[in-house]
Amino acid sequence: MVNMDSNPTPRIYLGTGGYSDTDLLGTLYPQGTKKADFLREYAKQYGAVEINSTFYAPIGQKSLAGMIDKAYTQANSQLKFAVKLHQDFTHARKGTAAHAQAFLNALSPLVEADALAPLLLQFPHGFDRTREHRLYLAELVSWFKDYPLAIEFRHNGWHTPQVIDSFKQQGLIWCSVDYPKVSGLPPSRLIFTERTGYLRMHGNNLNWWDAMSAADRHDYRYSEAEMNDWAQAITNQRQHFDTLYIFFKIR
């Protein structure tokens, strides 16, 4: 039995997917806060943020340097930035090694500030575990081999002991997810394949498949009982991680 008390206390970073939601005015952000100052206020409350805008459009060094200034200089925080890879890599699957290098080059302000959390690859439900997709994934992973990489699979075919073991062998981070309990989505499980863990909290909106938008899909508020269950699950696996990033995707 592992003596839990002898282990160093794991570091847990809490955050949200993005920080620009104007619905947060009056709650997270004081009334009257300009949108340009949202990140500064966010960094005073949270330890990490998942940048999702990079899924839709490239981001430049200047923009990321500005984020570092707001979080580190103006808010005097040590905010960590997880960055979601562009949809060309996961959904359209037309990314190239050159595109990957350009993406990584843009991250230099985060790297220099020691502010970079894992990169996130989120594959859609249609990305099943075919030979073609396995070969593509292997090539894609090779482009980012020098960076911590968390991967989320929404197709059940990837959720096997064999795939999880291969993640451990390759040093990849399994992205654990709390999905709604509806047909077609994987079960919610907390899995660690590296000493750094990554957990995305999508909520339990049972209208997931019928929602008109991502915002509607994530329209959910966790109950205290649900949060207690997750807290216990994390405590039970405390010996399996040193760092854990938890990002809430709900609205």
C-alpha positions as CSV (number, residue, x, y, z in Angstrom):
1,M,0.0,0.0,0.0
2,V,1.3,3.4,-0.8
3,N,1.8,5.7,2.1
4,M,-0.2,8.7,0.9
5,D,1.1,11.0,3.7
6,S,4.7,10.5,2.5
7,N,4.0,11.8,-1.0
8,P,4.4,15.4,-1.9
9,T,1.2,17.3,-2.2
10,P,0.1,17.3,-5.9
11,R,-0.5,20.6,-7.6
12,I,-4.0,21.1,-9.0
13,Y,-4.7,24.0,-11.4
14,L,-8.4,25.0,-11.8
15,G,-9.6,27.0,-14.8
16,T,-12.2,27.3,-17.5
17,G,-12.3,26.9,-21.3
18,G,-11.7,30.4,-22.4
19,Y,-12.1,33.6,-20.4
20,S,-14.0,36.0,-22.7
21,D,-17.6,35.2,-21.8
22,T,-19.4,38.5,-21.2
23,D,-22.0,36.6,-19.1
24,L,-19.4,36.6,-16.4
25,L,-19.6,40.4,-15.9
26,G,-20.9,41.0,-12.4
27,T,-19.8,37.6,-11.1
28,L,-16.2,36.7,-12.0
29,Y,-15.5,40.1,-13.6
30,P,-16.5,43.4,-11.8
31,Q,-19.3,45.3,-13.6
32,G,-17.7,47.8,-16.0
33,T,-14.6,45.7,-16.7
34,K,-13.5,46.1,-20.3
35,K,-13.2,42.9,-22.3
36,A,-9.5,43.7,-22.9
37,D,-9.1,43.4,-19.1
38,F,-10.9,40.1,-18.6
39,L,-7.7,38.0,-18.5
40,R,-6.2,40.3,-15.9
41,E,-9.2,39.7,-13.6
42,Y,-9.4,36.0,-14.5
43,A,-5.8,35.5,-13.5
44,K,-6.5,36.8,-10.0
45,Q,-9.0,34.0,-9.4
46,Y,-7.7,30.9,-11.3
47,G,-4.4,29.0,-11.8
48,A,-4.8,28.0,-15.4
49,V,-6.8,28.8,-18.6
50,E,-7.6,26.6,-21.6
51,I,-7.2,28.8,-24.7
52,N,-9.8,27.5,-27.2
53,S,-9.7,30.3,-29.8
54,T,-6.7,28.7,-31.3
55,F,-9.0,25.9,-32.5
56,Y,-10.6,28.3,-34.9
57,A,-7.8,30.6,-35.9
58,P,-4.1,30.9,-35.5
59,I,-2.7,33.1,-32.8
60,G,0.4,35.1,-33.0
61,Q,3.3,35.8,-30.6
62,K,2.2,39.3,-30.1
63,S,-1.2,38.2,-28.8
64,L,0.3,35.7,-26.4
65,A,2.9,38.2,-25.2
66,G,0.0,40.5,-24.4
67,M,-1.7,37.7,-22.4
68,I,1.5,37.1,-20.4
69,D,1.7,40.8,-19.6
70,K,-1.9,40.9,-18.4
71,A,-1.6,37.7,-16.3
72,Y,1.9,38.0,-15.0
73,T,2.7,41.7,-14.9
74,Q,-0.7,43.3,-14.3
75,A,-2.3,40.6,-12.2
76,N,1.0,39.4,-10.6
77,S,-0.1,35.8,-11.1
78,Q,1.6,32.6,-12.3
79,L,-1.3,31.6,-14.7
80,K,-0.7,28.5,-16.8
81,F,-2.0,28.4,-20.4
82,A,-3.2,25.2,-22.0
83,V,-3.6,25.7,-25.8
84,K,-6.0,23.8,-28.0
85,L,-4.6,22.8,-31.4
86,H,-6.3,24.1,-34.5
87,Q,-9.1,22.1,-36.0
88,D,-7.0,21.4,-39.1
89,F,-5.0,19.0,-37.0
90,T,-8.0,17.1,-35.6
91,H,-11.2,17.6,-37.5
92,A,-10.2,18.5,-41.1
93,R,-6.9,16.5,-40.7
94,K,-5.1,18.6,-43.3
95,G,-2.4,19.9,-41.0
96,T,1.2,19.4,-41.9
97,A,4.6,19.4,-40.1
98,A,5.2,22.9,-41.3
99,H,1.8,24.0,-39.9
100,A,2.7,22.4,-36.6
101,Q,6.1,24.2,-36.4
102,A,4.4,27.5,-37.1
103,F,1.9,26.8,-34.3
104,L,4.7,26.0,-31.9
105,N,6.8,29.0,-32.9
106,A,3.8,31.2,-32.0
107,L,3.9,29.8,-28.4
108,S,7.4,31.1,-27.7
109,P,6.1,33.8,-25.2
110,L,4.4,31.1,-23.1
111,V,7.5,28.9,-23.2
112,E,9.8,31.7,-22.3
113,A,7.6,32.7,-19.3
114,D,7.3,29.1,-18.2
115,A,3.6,29.5,-18.6
116,L,2.8,26.7,-21.0
117,A,0.5,23.9,-19.8
118,P,-0.2,20.9,-22.0
119,L,-1.3,21.3,-25.6
120,L,-4.7,19.8,-26.3
121,L,-5.8,17.7,-29.2
122,Q,-9.5,17.1,-29.2
123,F,-10.7,14.6,-31.8
124,P,-14.4,14.6,-32.8
125,H,-16.8,11.6,-32.4
126,G,-16.2,10.7,-36.0
127,F,-12.5,10.0,-35.5
128,D,-12.8,6.3,-34.9
129,R,-9.9,3.9,-34.3
130,T,-9.3,2.8,-37.9
131,R,-5.8,1.9,-39.3
132,E,-5.8,5.1,-41.3
133,H,-6.6,7.2,-38.2
134,R,-4.0,5.4,-36.1
135,L,-1.3,6.2,-38.7
136,Y,-2.4,9.8,-38.9
137,L,-2.3,10.1,-35.1
138,A,1.2,8.7,-34.9
139,E,2.4,11.2,-37.5
140,L,0.6,14.1,-35.8
141,V,2.0,13.2,-32.4
142,S,5.6,13.2,-33.8
143,W,5.2,16.8,-34.8
144,F,4.7,17.8,-31.2
145,K,7.0,15.3,-29.5
146,D,8.9,17.9,-27.5
147,Y,5.8,19.3,-25.9
148,P,3.4,17.9,-23.3
149,L,0.4,16.7,-25.3
150,A,-3.1,15.8,-23.9
151,I,-5.4,14.0,-26.3
152,E,-9.2,13.7,-26.0
153,F,-11.1,11.0,-27.9
154,R,-14.9,11.2,-28.2
155,H,-15.2,7.9,-30.0
156,N,-15.5,4.9,-27.7
157,G,-13.1,2.8,-29.9
158,W,-10.1,4.6,-28.4
159,H,-11.1,3.9,-24.8
160,T,-9.3,0.6,-24.4
161,P,-6.6,-0.7,-22.1
162,Q,-4.3,-1.1,-25.2
163,V,-4.6,2.5,-26.2
164,I,-4.1,3.7,-22.6
165,D,-1.0,1.5,-22.3
166,S,0.4,2.9,-25.5
167,F,0.0,6.4,-24.0
168,K,2.0,5.4,-21.0
169,Q,4.8,4.1,-23.3
170,Q,4.8,7.2,-25.4
171,G,4.6,9.7,-22.6
172,L,1.2,11.1,-23.8
173,I,-1.4,12.6,-21.5
174,W,-4.8,10.9,-21.6
175,C,-7.4,13.7,-21.4
176,S,-10.0,12.5,-18.9
177,V,-13.5,14.0,-19.5
178,D,-16.7,14.2,-17.6
179,Y,-19.3,13.7,-20.4
180,P,-23.1,13.8,-20.2
181,K,-24.4,10.3,-19.6
182,V,-26.0,9.9,-23.0
183,S,-25.6,7.2,-25.7
184,G,-22.6,7.6,-28.0
185,L,-20.3,9.3,-25.6
186,P,-17.5,7.5,-23.6
187,P,-18.0,6.9,-19.9
188,S,-16.6,9.5,-17.5
189,R,-13.3,8.2,-16.0
190,L,-10.3,9.6,-14.4
191,I,-7.2,8.2,-16.1
192,F,-3.5,9.1,-15.6
193,T,-0.9,8.0,-18.1
194,E,1.7,10.6,-17.1
195,R,2.5,12.4,-13.9
196,T,0.6,15.3,-15.3
197,G,-3.1,14.8,-15.7
198,Y,-5.7,16.7,-17.7
199,L,-9.5,16.7,-16.9
200,R,-12.2,18.5,-18.9
201,M,-15.6,19.0,-17.2
202,H,-18.3,19.1,-19.9
203,G,-21.2,18.8,-17.6
204,N,-24.2,16.5,-17.9
205,N,-26.6,18.3,-20.3
206,L,-28.7,15.4,-21.6
207,N,-29.5,17.4,-24.8
208,W,-25.8,17.2,-25.9
209,W,-26.6,15.7,-29.3
210,D,-29.6,18.0,-30.0
211,A,-28.0,21.3,-28.8
212,M,-27.9,24.0,-31.4
213,S,-24.5,25.3,-30.4
214,A,-21.5,24.5,-28.2
215,A,-22.8,27.1,-25.7
216,D,-26.2,25.2,-25.5
217,R,-24.4,21.9,-25.2
218,H,-22.4,23.1,-22.2
219,D,-25.4,24.8,-20.4
220,Y,-25.1,23.0,-17.1
221,R,-24.4,23.7,-13.5
222,Y,-22.8,21.0,-11.3
223,S,-24.4,20.1,-8.1
224,E,-22.4,20.0,-4.8
225,A,-22.9,16.2,-4.7
226,E,-21.3,15.8,-8.2
227,M,-18.4,18.0,-7.2
228,N,-17.9,15.9,-4.1
229,D,-17.8,12.7,-6.1
230,W,-15.1,14.1,-8.4
231,A,-13.1,15.4,-5.5
232,Q,-13.2,12.0,-4.0
233,A,-12.2,10.3,-7.3
234,I,-9.2,12.7,-7.5
235,T,-8.2,12.1,-3.9
236,N,-8.4,8.3,-4.5
237,Q,-5.8,8.6,-7.3
238,R,-3.6,11.2,-5.6
239,Q,-0.5,8.9,-5.8
240,H,-0.8,8.7,-9.6
241,F,-0.1,12.4,-10.4
242,D,2.1,15.3,-9.5
243,T,0.1,18.0,-11.5
244,L,-3.5,18.0,-12.5
245,Y,-5.2,20.6,-14.8
246,I,-9.0,20.8,-14.4
247,F,-10.9,22.9,-16.9
248,F,-14.7,23.5,-16.7
249,K,-16.4,23.9,-20.1
250,I,-19.8,24.7,-18.7
251,R,-21.6,28.0,-19.0
